[in-house]
Amino acid sequence: MSSESPAHSEELLTVGEVTARTGVAASALRFYEAEGLITAERSRGNQRLYRRHMLRRISLILAARRLGISLADVAEVFTTLPVDEPPSHRDWVRVSRSWKSQLEERRRYIQSLERQLIACIGCGCLSMRACDLLNPDDRLRTRGQGPVRLHEPDEPG
């Protein structure tokens, strides 16, 4: 028979249980906690215990990482979510909407890079310095070093 209380077994999870459920290392949990992304309570023996709804926060952190969303952006959104109780469906919808425009902008940027790459390959000169199609008269030299076009939106065509 377990010595833990029914409330503990139903609501609080140990570090080992959270790592088993999420695949996130204990060190990452400590980091997320230090960054204020998740919270833990302490047992009498000073063991970290996580409320079950922290699994959702951790899952959202992992999803955000896969989408290329920074932890700073995650932290900003998490400031709008309750910490002491599970977020509502409405909260999750709001979070996903807040990132949707960011992801759409990233998609447009990647499509722009793809069009530029295809145009450059189609040109065949392999030289942005001499390319009359994308860089007539080497006008890009005044915009700085490196691939300056790759950091700008498409020019009107």
ZANUNU-970306 format. One record per residue (C-alpha): residue in three letters; x negated, y negated, z. Coordinates in steps of 0.2 Angstrom, whole numbers. Layout:
N
<res=Ala xx=X yy=Y zz=Z>
...
//
This chain:
157
<res=Met xx=0 yy=0 zz=0>
<res=Ser xx=-6 yy=-17 zz=-5>
<res=Ser xx=-10 yy=-30 zz=9>
<res=Glu xx=-5 yy=-45 zz=-3>
<res=Ser xx=11 yy=-53 zz=-1>
<res=Pro xx=25 yy=-51 zz=-13>
<res=Ala xx=24 yy=-69 zz=-18>
<res=His xx=5 yy=-66 zz=-22>
<res=Ser xx=8 yy=-51 zz=-33>
<res=Glu xx=22 yy=-59 zz=-43>
<res=Glu xx=15 yy=-77 zz=-45>
<res=Leu xx=-4 yy=-78 zz=-42>
<res=Leu xx=-17 yy=-69 zz=-52>
<res=Thr xx=-35 yy=-66 zz=-47>
<res=Val xx=-50 yy=-71 zz=-59>
<res=Gly xx=-51 yy=-53 zz=-64>
<res=Glu xx=-33 yy=-52 zz=-69>
<res=Val xx=-34 yy=-68 zz=-79>
<res=Thr xx=-50 yy=-63 zz=-88>
<res=Ala xx=-42 yy=-46 zz=-92>
<res=Arg xx=-26 yy=-55 zz=-99>
<res=Thr xx=-34 yy=-69 zz=-108>
<res=Gly xx=-51 yy=-62 zz=-113>
<res=Val xx=-59 yy=-78 zz=-106>
<res=Ala xx=-74 yy=-76 zz=-96>
<res=Ala xx=-74 yy=-81 zz=-78>
<res=Ser xx=-87 yy=-94 zz=-81>
<res=Ala xx=-75 yy=-102 zz=-94>
<res=Leu xx=-61 yy=-102 zz=-81>
<res=Arg xx=-72 yy=-112 zz=-69>
<res=Phe xx=-77 yy=-124 zz=-83>
<res=Tyr xx=-59 yy=-127 zz=-88>
<res=Glu xx=-55 yy=-129 zz=-70>
<res=Ala xx=-69 yy=-142 zz=-68>
<res=Glu xx=-63 yy=-151 zz=-83>
<res=Gly xx=-45 yy=-152 zz=-75>
<res=Leu xx=-37 yy=-141 zz=-89>
<res=Ile xx=-31 yy=-128 zz=-77>
<res=Thr xx=-30 yy=-127 zz=-58>
<res=Ala xx=-33 yy=-113 zz=-45>
<res=Glu xx=-28 yy=-111 zz=-27>
<res=Arg xx=-39 yy=-102 zz=-15>
<res=Ser xx=-35 yy=-87 zz=-4>
<res=Arg xx=-40 yy=-86 zz=14>
<res=Gly xx=-56 yy=-78 zz=8>
<res=Asn xx=-59 yy=-93 zz=-4>
<res=Gln xx=-56 yy=-82 zz=-19>
<res=Arg xx=-48 yy=-92 zz=-34>
<res=Leu xx=-30 yy=-87 zz=-38>
<res=Tyr xx=-21 yy=-94 zz=-53>
<res=Arg xx=-2 yy=-96 zz=-55>
<res=Arg xx=5 yy=-85 zz=-69>
<res=His xx=9 yy=-100 zz=-79>
<res=Met xx=-9 yy=-105 zz=-81>
<res=Leu xx=-10 yy=-91 zz=-93>
<res=Arg xx=0 yy=-102 zz=-105>
<res=Arg xx=-12 yy=-116 zz=-103>
<res=Ile xx=-27 yy=-105 zz=-106>
<res=Ser xx=-18 yy=-98 zz=-122>
<res=Leu xx=-15 yy=-115 zz=-128>
<res=Ile xx=-34 yy=-120 zz=-125>
<res=Leu xx=-39 yy=-105 zz=-135>
<res=Ala xx=-26 yy=-109 zz=-149>
<res=Ala xx=-33 yy=-127 zz=-150>
<res=Arg xx=-51 yy=-121 zz=-151>
<res=Arg xx=-46 yy=-110 zz=-166>
<res=Leu xx=-38 yy=-125 zz=-174>
<res=Gly xx=-53 yy=-136 zz=-171>
<res=Ile xx=-45 yy=-147 zz=-158>
<res=Ser xx=-57 yy=-154 zz=-146>
<res=Leu xx=-56 yy=-150 zz=-127>
<res=Ala xx=-54 yy=-169 zz=-125>
<res=Asp xx=-38 yy=-169 zz=-135>
<res=Val xx=-32 yy=-154 zz=-125>
<res=Ala xx=-35 yy=-163 zz=-109>
<res=Glu xx=-26 yy=-178 zz=-115>
<res=Val xx=-11 yy=-168 zz=-119>
<res=Phe xx=-12 yy=-158 zz=-103>
<res=Thr xx=-10 yy=-174 zz=-93>
<res=Thr xx=8 yy=-175 zz=-99>
<res=Leu xx=12 yy=-157 zz=-93>
<res=Pro xx=17 yy=-152 zz=-76>
<res=Val xx=4 yy=-143 zz=-66>
<res=Asp xx=14 yy=-135 zz=-52>
<res=Glu xx=27 yy=-126 zz=-63>
<res=Pro xx=28 yy=-119 zz=-81>
<res=Pro xx=30 yy=-131 zz=-95>
<res=Ser xx=47 yy=-131 zz=-103>
<res=His xx=50 yy=-127 zz=-121>
<res=Arg xx=53 yy=-145 zz=-124>
<res=Asp xx=35 yy=-149 zz=-117>
<res=Trp xx=27 yy=-136 zz=-129>
<res=Val xx=37 yy=-143 zz=-144>
<res=Arg xx=30 yy=-160 zz=-139>
<res=Val xx=12 yy=-153 zz=-138>
<res=Ser xx=13 yy=-145 zz=-155>
<res=Arg xx=20 yy=-160 zz=-163>
<res=Ser xx=6 yy=-171 zz=-156>
<res=Trp xx=-7 yy=-160 zz=-165>
<res=Lys xx=3 yy=-157 zz=-181>
<res=Ser xx=-2 yy=-174 zz=-188>
<res=Gln xx=-20 yy=-171 zz=-183>
<res=Leu xx=-20 yy=-154 zz=-192>
<res=Glu xx=-11 yy=-162 zz=-207>
<res=Glu xx=-24 yy=-175 zz=-208>
<res=Arg xx=-38 yy=-162 zz=-207>
<res=Arg xx=-29 yy=-152 zz=-221>
<res=Arg xx=-29 yy=-167 zz=-233>
<res=Tyr xx=-47 yy=-171 zz=-229>
<res=Ile xx=-52 yy=-153 zz=-234>
<res=Gln xx=-41 yy=-154 zz=-250>
<res=Ser xx=-50 yy=-170 zz=-254>
<res=Leu xx=-67 yy=-162 zz=-251>
<res=Glu xx=-62 yy=-147 zz=-262>
<res=Arg xx=-56 yy=-159 zz=-276>
<res=Gln xx=-73 yy=-168 zz=-275>
<res=Leu xx=-83 yy=-152 zz=-275>
<res=Ile xx=-73 yy=-146 zz=-290>
<res=Ala xx=-76 yy=-162 zz=-300>
<res=Cys xx=-94 yy=-162 zz=-296>
<res=Ile xx=-97 yy=-144 zz=-301>
<res=Gly xx=-86 yy=-148 zz=-317>
<res=Cys xx=-98 yy=-163 zz=-321>
<res=Gly xx=-113 yy=-151 zz=-321>
<res=Cys xx=-126 yy=-165 zz=-318>
<res=Leu xx=-129 yy=-159 zz=-300>
<res=Ser xx=-135 yy=-176 zz=-296>
<res=Met xx=-124 yy=-189 zz=-286>
<res=Arg xx=-138 yy=-202 zz=-290>
<res=Ala xx=-136 yy=-200 zz=-309>
<res=Cys xx=-118 yy=-194 zz=-310>
<res=Asp xx=-108 yy=-206 zz=-321>
<res=Leu xx=-92 yy=-197 zz=-316>
<res=Leu xx=-92 yy=-199 zz=-297>
<res=Asn xx=-106 yy=-212 zz=-295>
<res=Pro xx=-107 yy=-224 zz=-310>
<res=Asp xx=-122 yy=-235 zz=-309>
<res=Asp xx=-127 yy=-227 zz=-292>
<res=Arg xx=-115 yy=-238 zz=-283>
<res=Leu xx=-114 yy=-227 zz=-268>
<res=Arg xx=-132 yy=-231 zz=-263>
<res=Thr xx=-125 yy=-247 zz=-255>
<res=Arg xx=-114 yy=-237 zz=-243>
<res=Gly xx=-128 yy=-229 zz=-234>
<res=Gln xx=-137 yy=-212 zz=-233>
<res=Gly xx=-131 yy=-195 zz=-235>
<res=Pro xx=-115 yy=-189 zz=-243>
<res=Val xx=-105 yy=-205 zz=-240>
<res=Arg xx=-90 yy=-199 zz=-251>
<res=Leu xx=-87 yy=-184 zz=-241>
<res=His xx=-83 yy=-195 zz=-226>
<res=Glu xx=-71 yy=-206 zz=-235>
<res=Pro xx=-53 yy=-203 zz=-241>
<res=Asp xx=-50 yy=-200 zz=-260>
<res=Glu xx=-52 yy=-216 zz=-270>
<res=Pro xx=-37 yy=-220 zz=-281>
<res=Gly xx=-39 yy=-212 zz=-297>
//
